[in-house]
Amino acid sequence: MNTPDLFDWLAHSFAMGGYAPNVWGSMAMCVAVFVAEGLSLRARRRALVQELVDGDLPASPTRQPVLTRQEAT
């Protein structure tokens, strides 16, 4: 395969038969959502760790007892 054939093949592959804007736009949105989710999780984790370090949250929260139907009546 010589160089012009390779470039033609790549151009045709990226064009995707005229549907390239839809396909590549969808791929870009998926990547953006994954990156945003990762950054959000990272920020939430840092905030939680900082609250634990500052002492704003108890290290192990106390659990409330769960009542069954027999105990509630």
Backbone torsions as a table, in degrees:
resi	resn	phi	psi	omega
1	MET	NA	120.4	179.9
2	ASN	-88.0	173.0	-171.6
3	THR	-61.3	-46.6	179.4
4	PRO	-61.0	-36.6	177.7
5	ASP	-65.3	-38.1	179.4
6	LEU	-64.1	-44.8	179.6
7	PHE	-66.1	-38.9	176.8
8	ASP	-63.4	-42.0	179.3
9	TRP	-64.2	-43.7	178.2
10	LEU	-63.5	-43.5	179.6
11	ALA	-63.0	-42.5	179.1
12	HIS	-66.8	-37.8	179.9
13	SER	-66.6	-43.5	-179.5
14	PHE	-71.4	-25.7	178.8
15	ALA	-73.4	-29.0	176.9
16	MET	52.2	44.2	174.4
17	GLY	64.9	28.0	179.2
18	GLY	94.2	-6.8	-179.0
19	TYR	-99.6	13.6	-175.8
20	ALA	-58.6	-43.4	180.0
21	PRO	-60.2	-39.0	178.9
22	ASN	-67.9	-46.2	-176.2
23	VAL	-68.1	-50.5	-177.0
24	TRP	-71.1	-31.5	175.1
25	GLY	-65.0	-41.2	177.9
26	SER	-65.7	-40.9	178.0
27	MET	-63.4	-41.4	179.7
28	ALA	-64.9	-39.6	178.5
29	MET	-65.4	-40.3	178.2
30	CYS	-62.5	-44.5	178.8
31	VAL	-63.2	-42.0	-179.9
32	ALA	-62.4	-41.0	179.1
33	VAL	-66.1	-42.1	178.8
34	PHE	-63.5	-41.7	179.4
35	VAL	-66.4	-44.1	179.6
36	ALA	-62.9	-40.1	178.6
37	GLU	-64.7	-43.0	178.1
38	GLY	-62.4	-43.3	178.1
39	LEU	-65.7	-37.4	178.5
40	SER	-65.1	-44.5	178.2
41	LEU	-63.4	-39.3	179.3
42	ARG	-64.1	-42.8	179.5
43	ALA	-66.4	-41.2	178.8
44	ARG	-64.0	-40.3	179.7
45	ARG	-65.6	-44.0	179.2
46	ARG	-61.8	-40.3	179.7
47	ALA	-65.1	-41.6	179.6
48	LEU	-65.4	-43.7	178.2
49	VAL	-62.6	-41.7	179.8
50	GLN	-64.4	-39.6	177.1
51	GLU	-64.2	-38.7	177.6
52	LEU	-66.7	-40.6	179.5
53	VAL	-66.4	-41.1	-179.1
54	ASP	-73.5	-15.8	-179.5
55	GLY	85.9	14.6	179.7
56	ASP	-73.6	-25.7	179.5
57	LEU	-118.1	145.3	173.4
58	PRO	-69.9	146.4	-178.7
59	ALA	-63.8	-38.3	175.6
60	SER	-131.7	108.5	-176.9
61	PRO	-64.8	146.2	178.3
62	THR	-75.7	139.0	-178.9
63	ARG	-94.4	137.6	176.2
64	GLN	-82.5	140.8	178.4
65	PRO	-67.2	144.5	178.4
66	VAL	-98.5	124.5	-180.0
67	LEU	-90.4	137.5	173.7
68	THR	-86.4	174.9	179.5
69	ARG	-62.9	-36.7	-179.7
70	GLN	-68.2	-39.3	-178.5
71	GLU	-74.0	-29.3	-178.0
72	ALA	-73.2	-26.7	-178.3
73	THR	-91.0	NA	NA
